[in-house]
């Protein structure tokens, strides 16, 4: 959350974004309950057979990923969004700055919506190889260990550090990536979304380790992403988490 006093104009934005996050989690919970009760694809998975996806199945999985990304990633973007709104008050009139802020948020969500499409395709591929359980959790220790090791190693790489620095420093990002006008909101939202994706994409692979439909696991990853971006020593938290993931991955390989 921001460390500066909120302007009166910012409170409705904050409340709307928090409400959207809460709604995303409610929808995600409802979708998880419906998927668990529907059988069908889950029955085939439990029989060890690849799951044939219909177009409706693919759209359902894609919508689940999109809703999940909103619930997980929007809270960590709040400081950036609110600071951007505050800076817009200096440069644009009321109607234009509202539109610029809306475009910023939409562009950010477009980035994670695009990632959701990739995640859906990955999930489909793993399903065809019968590597996922009905809860969309890896049934292969090799796959789970690989995802853990990949995420752990990435936590230590310079690319992760660079992306995390932009996500942790809203003021620095806005000063170095400022684009004027309403259209600038869209371009900056895309840029911030890409940095955020670069920071967190490997962590999203861990959803296949604990289970995509395991909402507690989803919430824990989302909470970690938030803490990594807002705590004073987030970079060291990132490295510590990477070390733990590497140890977990090797332990899984040796069992």
Secondary structure, DSSP 8 states (H G I E B T S, - for coil): --SS---HHHHHHHHHHHHHHHHHHHHHHHHHHHHHHH-THHHHHHTT------HHHHHHHHHHHHHHHHHHHHHHHHHHHHHHHHHHHHHS-HHHHHHHHHHHHHHHHHHHHHHHHHHHHHHHHHHHTT-B-TTS-B--HHHHHHHHHHHHHHTTSHHHHHHHHHHH-HHHHHHHH---HHHHHHHHHHHHHHHHHHHHHHHHTTHHHH-TT-HHHHHHHHHHHHHHHHSTTHHHHHHHHHHHHHHHHHHHHH-
